[in-house]
Amino acid sequence: MKQPTSHYAELVYLRRMVKKIPASEMAEAIGVSTETYLRCERGEREFTLLEAMKIANKLNMPISLVFPKIFELDVAKNATS
């Protein structure tokens, strides 16, 4: 498999491998084809917020651990800039 090109994609890939979840099963859980899922995992397409939430649910992990950079943003600071 080609190495993931984004930080999120790499984290999702690694967490899926550790939990031994096939890509086809993850794709079904988030409602996309296996090919579309793998494109996301390779960093060729971004996961939507809904897909990210479903991934976290499938991995039985908080979304903040699966996609940590989303939650490191200082929203209040960015809103006033």
TIMAR-497331 format. One line per 10 residues: number of its first residue (from 0); their letters; for each residue x, y, z of N, C-alpha, C. Coordinates in steps of 0.1 Angstrom, whole numbers. Layout:
N
NUM) A) X,Y,Z,X,Y,Z,X,Y,Z; ...
END
This chain:
81
0) MKQPTSHYAE) 8,-12,0,0,0,0,9,12,0; 5,22,-8,12,35,-8,11,42,6; 21,48,10,21,55,23,11,67,23; 3,68,34,-6,79,35,2,93,35; -4,103,28,3,115,26,-2,126,36; -12,124,44,-16,134,53,-15,128,67; -14,137,77,-13,133,91,-25,125,95; -37,130,92,-49,124,96,-50,110,89; -47,109,76,-48,97,69,-39,86,76; -27,90,79,-18,81,86,-23,76,99
10) LVYLRRMVKK) -29,85,107,-34,81,120,-46,71,118; -55,74,109,-66,65,107,-61,52,102; -52,52,93,-46,39,88,-40,31,99; -31,37,107,-25,30,118,-35,25,128; -45,33,132,-54,28,142,-63,17,136; -66,17,123,-74,7,117,-65,-6,117; -53,-5,114,-44,-17,113,-42,-23,127; -41,-15,137,-39,-20,151,-52,-27,155; -63,-22,152,-76,-29,155,-80,-40,146; -72,-42,135,-74,-53,125,-88,-52,119
20) IPASEMAEAI) -91,-40,114,-104,-37,107,-100,-36,92; -106,-45,84,-104,-44,70,-109,-31,64; -102,-26,54,-107,-13,47,-121,-14,43; -125,-26,38,-139,-28,33,-149,-26,44; -146,-31,56,-154,-29,67,-155,-15,72; -144,-8,72,-144,6,75,-152,15,65; -150,11,52,-158,18,42,-173,17,44; -177,4,46,-191,2,49,-196,10,61; -188,10,71,-192,17,83,-194,32,81; -187,38,72,-188,53,69,-197,56,57
30) GVSTETYLRC) -201,45,50,-210,47,39,-204,51,26; -192,46,23,-185,49,10,-180,36,5; -176,36,-8,-170,24,-14,-156,22,-8; -151,10,-9,-138,7,-4,-128,15,-11; -129,17,-24,-120,26,-32,-119,40,-27; -131,46,-24,-132,59,-19,-126,60,-5; -128,50,3,-122,50,16,-107,50,15; -102,41,7,-87,40,5,-81,53,-1; -88,60,-9,-84,73,-14,-82,82,-3; -91,82,7,-90,91,19,-78,87,27
40) ERGEREFTLL) -77,74,29,-66,69,37,-53,72,31; -52,73,18,-39,76,11,-37,91,11; -47,99,15,-46,113,16,-49,120,2; -56,112,-7,-60,118,-20,-73,125,-19; -80,123,-8,-94,129,-6,-95,131,9; -101,142,13,-103,144,28,-115,137,33; -115,133,45,-127,127,52,-136,139,55; -149,137,53,-159,147,58,-160,146,73; -166,156,79,-168,156,93,-177,144,97; -187,141,90,-196,130,93,-188,117,92
50) EAMKIANKLN) -180,116,81,-171,104,80,-162,102,92; -156,114,96,-147,114,107,-154,109,120; -166,113,122,-173,109,134,-176,94,133; -180,89,121,-183,75,120,-170,67,122; -159,72,117,-146,65,119,-143,63,134; -144,74,141,-141,74,155,-151,64,162; -163,64,158,-173,55,164,-169,40,161; -165,37,149,-161,24,145,-148,20,152; -139,29,154,-127,26,162,-129,26,177; -141,30,181,-144,31,195,-134,40,203
60) MPISLVFPKI) -132,51,196,-123,61,202,-129,75,201; -125,84,210,-130,98,208,-125,104,195; -133,112,189,-128,118,176,-116,127,178; -114,132,190,-103,141,193,-90,133,193; -90,120,195,-78,111,194,-76,106,180; -86,105,172,-85,100,158,-80,112,149; -86,124,152,-82,135,144,-78,147,153; -67,145,160,-63,155,171,-60,169,166; -55,171,155,-52,185,150,-65,194,150; -76,188,147,-88,196,146,-91,203,159
70) FELDVAKNAT) -88,196,170,-91,201,184,-80,209,190; -69,211,183,-58,219,188,-59,234,183; -69,237,175,-71,250,170,-76,259,181; -71,271,181,-76,281,190,-87,289,183; -99,284,184,-111,289,177,-114,303,181; -113,307,193,-116,320,198,-106,330,192; -93,327,192,-83,335,186,-85,337,171; -88,326,164,-90,327,150,-103,335,146; -113,335,155,-126,342,152,-124,357,153; -114,361,161,-113,376,163,-102,381,154
80) S) -95,373,146,-85,378,138,-90,384,125
END
